[in-house]
């Protein structure tokens, strides 16, 4: 006899469906509650360990801070000389500095001002084109490039508030660019110091007034470098201080000087350019400077000659002075100084390597002043061909047929990458 299984009615099916749905929902809610509670407990454990167990914090940092560790290598021990003196018609209504004159007697038939964009006062041509130092997009890119190269401090060519002879009457041009650079530097974690240039009429008193102006105007800016180990004071590199006697410099830099900045709110770390041995030893010590730097990327002065750095370092230690050697990739300025025989070939990067090697060799464990920093001449001093900023390859003037130099067979960004390489070695050593 065949039996048929009884079929449930529709009402029974609906009741069963809703019962299963309710049970499932309750189960899901309970499970989620347990998961959230578990997560809260884990977070409480992490918080408790963060407060009471430094080992846990170190482990967390180790896991998440690879980029941060790389950023730490961008150090305030590596300085790049930076020139905010360029202008173009778009931003400045005319060419500034790109049209640099040939520095010979005006009666010489070779004397002229270059006529951009094809003809510029430089042996190399910038890959970025003939930019303006007032263009914030350019400044941003420069900050990114320098930071990527391991440069932590930008040394700003600054002509104070006085007339800038090289700019032919454009009074205060570099000062107008200063706030633009400071603002962009702050966005990228960079710091700014001043390269105080020898404008016509500069003396100790005008330098003091420039320092007072700079500190009053920019002193509270987060991007202004202050040397924590040196009383949190700002830093000024003073170019060609020998034009002023050490007796006059001592009036503002010696603690006993009648117009001294020492011990006042205008006090600053003052680093003077070292050119000639005996004259500048007197100038730095008796003038009251805190130390010296060498600047030039070609060894035609005593200070810039790498073979003299060891003795300069020892002299600096003996006299409790900071020493900041300057390294550069080469020197080529015959477009603006056709008479100058003091040139330095880049040697496909080998020249730059030798300068870095000699600078790093000065470092001794526990000595933070020699070298106090290593400076790079330069990021973008195009007139003298010392730049590490990328240069355009195979550029030829359509007007004269002049073939601009470039970095080939190296890539245009080679010197940025090589700077990073050496900066990391230097930072690891110190």
C-alpha positions in Angstrom: 0.0 0.0 0.0 1.5 3.3 -1.1 1.7 6.0 1.5 1.9 9.7 0.6 3.7 12.1 3.0 1.3 14.7 4.3 1.9 18.2 2.9 2.0 21.2 5.3 -0.4 24.1 4.7 0.8 27.6 3.8 0.2 29.0 7.2 2.6 26.5 8.8 5.3 27.4 6.2 5.1 31.1 6.9 5.3 30.6 10.7 8.4 28.4 10.2 10.0 30.9 7.8 9.6 33.8 10.2 10.8 31.7 13.1 14.0 30.8 11.2 14.5 34.5 10.2 14.2 35.8 13.8 16.6 33.1 15.2 19.2 33.9 12.5 19.0 37.6 13.1 19.4 37.1 16.9 22.4 34.9 16.2 24.0 37.4 13.9 23.5 40.3 16.3 25.1 38.3 19.1 28.0 37.3 17.0 28.7 40.9 15.9 28.4 42.0 19.6 31.1 39.5 20.5 33.4 40.6 17.7 33.0 44.3 18.7 33.6 43.5 22.3 36.7 41.5 21.3 38.0 44.4 19.2 37.3 46.8 22.1 39.3 44.6 24.4 42.2 44.4 22.0 42.2 48.2 21.7 42.2 48.5 25.5 45.2 46.2 25.6 47.1 48.2 23.0 46.3 51.5 24.9 47.4 50.0 28.2 50.6 48.7 26.6 51.2 52.0 25.0 51.2 53.6 28.4 53.0 51.0 30.4 55.1 49.0 28.0 57.6 50.8 25.7 58.4 47.6 24.0 54.9 47.4 22.4 55.2 51.0 21.1 58.6 50.3 19.5 57.1 47.2 17.8 54.2 49.2 16.4 56.6 51.9 15.1 58.8 49.3 13.6 55.8 48.0 11.6 54.4 51.2 10.3 57.2 53.7 10.0 59.4 52.6 7.1 58.6 55.8 5.2 59.1 57.9 8.4 62.5 56.3 8.8 63.4 57.3 5.3 62.2 60.8 6.0 64.5 61.0 9.0 67.4 60.8 6.6 66.5 64.3 5.3 68.7 66.0 7.8 69.4 69.5 9.1 73.0 68.6 8.6 72.8 68.9 4.8 72.4 72.4 3.3 71.8 73.4 -0.3 72.6 76.9 -1.6 69.5 78.2 -3.4 69.1 81.2 -5.6 65.7 82.9 -5.7 66.8 85.6 -8.1 65.4 84.5 -11.4 62.6 86.3 -13.2 60.7 86.0 -16.5 58.1 88.2 -18.4 55.1 86.1 -17.2 55.7 86.7 -13.5 58.1 89.7 -13.4 57.4 91.6 -16.7 60.9 91.0 -17.8 63.9 88.6 -17.8 65.9 88.7 -14.6 69.2 87.0 -14.2 68.6 84.6 -17.2 69.8 87.6 -19.3 73.0 88.0 -17.2 75.6 90.2 -18.7 79.1 89.0 -19.9 81.3 90.2 -17.1 84.0 92.1 -19.0 84.6 95.8 -19.7 81.7 97.4 -21.5 84.0 98.6 -24.2 85.0 95.0 -25.0 83.2 93.8 -28.1 82.3 90.6 -26.3 80.3 92.5 -23.7 76.6 92.0 -23.9 73.4 91.0 -22.1 72.1 87.6 -23.1 68.7 87.5 -24.8 66.5 84.7 -23.5 64.9 82.3 -24.1 67.5 80.9 -26.6 70.5 82.7 -25.2 71.0 82.7 -21.5 73.9 83.6 -19.1 74.8 80.0 -18.3 76.7 77.1 -19.8 73.8 74.7 -19.0 70.1 75.1 -19.7 67.5 74.2 -17.0 65.3 71.2 -17.8 62.4 73.1 -16.2 62.8 76.1 -18.5 63.5 79.7 -17.6 61.4 79.9 -14.5 60.6 82.7 -12.1 61.5 82.6 -8.5 58.1 84.0 -7.8 56.3 81.0 -9.3 55.1 78.9 -6.3 54.7 75.8 -8.5 58.5 76.1 -9.3 59.3 76.6 -5.6 57.2 73.5 -4.7 59.0 71.4 -7.3 62.4 72.6 -6.0 61.5 71.7 -2.4 60.4 68.2 -3.5 63.6 67.8 -5.5 65.9 69.0 -2.7 64.1 66.9 0.0 64.3 63.9 -2.3 68.0 64.5 -2.5 68.4 64.4 1.2 68.8 68.2 1.7 67.1 69.4 4.8 68.1 73.1 4.9 67.8 75.5 2.0 70.3 78.4 2.2 68.6 81.3 0.5 70.7 83.8 -1.4 69.5 87.0 0.3 70.6 90.5 -0.4 68.9 92.1 2.6 66.9 95.2 2.1 69.6 97.0 0.2 70.2 97.5 -3.4 71.2 94.4 -5.3 73.8 95.4 -7.8 73.5 92.2 -9.8 69.8 92.8 -10.3 70.4 96.2 -11.8 68.2 98.2 -9.4 65.6 95.6 -8.6 65.8 96.5 -4.9 64.7 93.8 -2.5 64.0 91.1 -5.2 65.3 88.2 -3.2 63.6 89.4 -0.1 60.3 89.5 -1.9 60.8 85.8 -2.8 61.8 84.9 0.8 58.2 84.4 2.2 57.2 82.4 -0.8 60.1 80.0 -0.2 59.5 79.9 3.5 55.8 79.0 3.0 56.5 76.2 0.5 59.4 74.9 2.6 57.1 74.6 5.6 54.7 72.4 3.6 57.6 69.9 2.9 59.3 69.9 6.3 62.2 71.9 5.1 64.1 74.6 6.9 65.5 77.9 5.6 68.7 79.8 6.5 70.1 83.0 4.9 73.1 83.5 2.6 73.9 87.1 3.3 75.3 88.6 0.1 77.7 91.5 -0.3 75.5 94.2 -1.7 77.1 97.6 -2.4 77.7 99.4 0.8 77.3 96.4 3.1 79.1 96.8 6.4 78.8 95.4 10.0 76.1 97.9 11.0 74.0 97.3 7.9 74.4 93.5 8.4 73.1 93.9 12.0 70.1 95.8 10.7 69.5 93.1 8.1 69.6 90.5 10.9 67.2 92.5 13.0 64.9 92.8 10.0 65.0 89.1 9.1 64.3 88.0 12.7 61.5 90.5 13.1 60.0 89.6 9.7 60.6 85.9 9.5 61.6 84.8 13.0 58.3 83.2 14.0 57.9 81.3 10.7 57.9 77.5 11.3 60.3 77.0 8.4 63.0 79.3 9.7 65.9 77.1 10.9 67.0 77.6 14.5 70.0 75.6 15.7 68.8 74.0 18.9 72.2 73.0 20.1 73.4 76.6 19.7 70.8 78.4 21.8 68.0 78.0 19.3 69.5 80.8 17.2 68.9 81.4 13.4 71.8 80.8 11.0 73.4 83.2 8.5 76.1 82.4 6.0 78.1 85.6 5.2 79.5 85.7 1.7 82.8 87.6 1.2 83.0 89.1 4.7 86.6 90.1 4.0 85.3 93.3 2.3 84.8 94.5 5.9 87.7 94.5 8.5 87.6 92.1 11.5 87.7 95.2 13.7 84.4 96.3 12.3 82.8 92.9 12.4 83.8 92.6 16.1 81.6 95.6 16.9 78.5 93.4 16.3 79.9 89.9 16.8 82.1 90.2 19.8 80.2 90.0 23.1 82.1 93.1 24.2 81.5 95.0 20.9 79.7 98.4 21.3 76.9 97.3 19.0 76.9 93.6 19.7 74.1 91.2 18.8 75.5 88.6 21.3 73.1 87.8 24.1 70.3 89.8 22.6 67.1 88.7 20.8 68.9 89.4 17.6 71.7 87.0 18.2 72.5 84.5 15.4 75.0 81.9 14.3 77.3 83.7 11.9 79.3 81.6 9.5 81.9 83.5 7.4 83.3 82.5 4.0 86.9 81.3 4.3 89.0 82.2 1.3 92.6 83.0 2.2 94.4 81.3 5.1 96.0 83.9 7.3 93.7 86.8 6.5 90.6 84.8 7.1 91.9 83.0 10.2 92.1 86.5 11.8 88.8 87.5 10.3 86.9 84.5 11.7 88.5 84.5 15.2 89.0 88.2 15.9 85.9 89.3 14.0 83.7 87.1 16.3 82.3 84.7 13.7 81.0 81.4 14.9 82.7 79.5 12.2 83.5 79.3 8.5 82.4 77.7 5.2 84.2 77.2 1.9 81.4 77.7 -0.8 83.3 77.4 -4.1 82.9 74.3 -6.1 86.3 74.7 -7.6 89.5 74.8 -5.6 91.0 78.1 -6.6 91.0 79.4 -3.0 92.7 78.1 0.0 89.4 77.3 1.7 87.8 75.6 -1.4 90.8 73.4 -2.0 89.9 69.9 -0.7 93.5 69.2 0.3 93.3 72.0 2.9 90.1 70.8 4.6 91.9 68.6 7.1 94.0 71.4 8.4 91.0 73.8 8.3 89.1 71.2 10.4 91.8 71.0 13.0 92.2 74.8 13.1 88.4 75.0 13.6 88.5 72.5 16.5 91.4 74.3 18.1 89.6 77.6 18.0 86.2 76.2 18.9 84.7 77.2 15.6 82.1 75.5 13.4 83.4 74.3 10.0 81.1 73.7 7.1 82.8 72.4 3.9 81.1 73.0 0.6 80.8 70.3 -2.1 79.8 70.8 -5.7 79.5 68.8 -8.9 81.8 71.1 -11.0 82.3 74.7 -12.2 81.6 76.1 -15.6 81.0 79.9 -16.1 82.6 80.8 -19.4 79.4 82.2 -20.8 79.5 85.1 -18.3 83.3 85.1 -17.6 85.0 84.2 -20.8 88.4 85.1 -19.2 88.1 82.7 -16.3 90.4 79.7 -16.4 89.3 78.4 -13.1 86.9 75.7 -14.3 86.2 72.2 -12.9 85.0 69.4 -15.2 82.2 67.2 -13.7 84.1 64.1 -14.9 80.8 62.3 -15.2 80.1 62.6 -11.5 83.6 61.7 -10.2 84.5 65.2 -9.2 81.3 65.4 -7.0 82.2 62.1 -5.4 85.6 63.2 -4.5 84.3 66.4 -2.8 81.8 64.4 -0.8 84.4 61.8 0.2 86.8 64.5 1.5 84.0 66.3 3.4 82.7 63.2 5.1 86.3 62.1 6.1 86.4 65.1 8.4 83.7 63.7 10.7 84.8 62.4 14.1 82.6 60.7 16.6 81.2 63.1 19.2 82.2 66.2 17.2 79.1 68.0 16.1 80.9 71.2 14.9 83.4 69.8 12.4 81.8 69.4 10.1 78.8 71.2 11.6 77.0 70.6 8.3 77.9 69.8 4.7 76.8 72.4 2.2 76.1 71.9 -1.5 77.2 74.5 -4.1 74.7 74.6 -5.5 71.1 73.6 -6.2 70.5 76.2 -8.9 73.4 78.7 -9.4 73.2 78.3 -13.2 75.6 81.2 -14.1 78.5 79.3 -12.6 77.4 75.9 -13.6 77.5 74.5 -10.1 73.8 73.4 -10.1 72.6 69.9 -9.2 69.1 70.8 -10.5 68.3 68.8 -13.7 69.7 70.3 -17.0 68.1 69.9 -20.4 70.1 67.5 -22.6 71.1 68.3 -26.1 70.0 71.9 -26.0 71.2 74.1 -28.9 70.4 77.8 -29.3 68.4 78.5 -32.4 69.9 82.0 -32.5 73.6 81.3 -32.2 74.0 77.6 -32.5 75.6 77.4 -29.1 75.4 73.9 -27.7 74.7 74.0 -24.0 76.5 71.6 -21.7 74.5 68.8 -20.1 75.1 65.8 -17.8 75.2 63.1 -20.5 75.9 60.2 -20.5 74.3 60.6 -17.1 70.6 61.3 -16.7 69.3 64.9 -16.0 68.5 64.0 -12.4 71.7 62.1 -11.7 73.1 64.7 -9.3 69.9 64.8 -7.3 70.1 61.0 -6.8 73.9 61.1 -6.2 73.3 63.8 -3.5 70.9 61.5 -1.8 73.4 58.7 -1.9 76.2 60.7 -0.3 73.9 62.4 2.2 72.7 59.0 3.5 76.4 57.9 3.9 77.2 61.1 5.8 74.2 60.8 8.1 74.9 57.2 8.8 78.5 58.1 9.8 77.5 60.9 12.2 
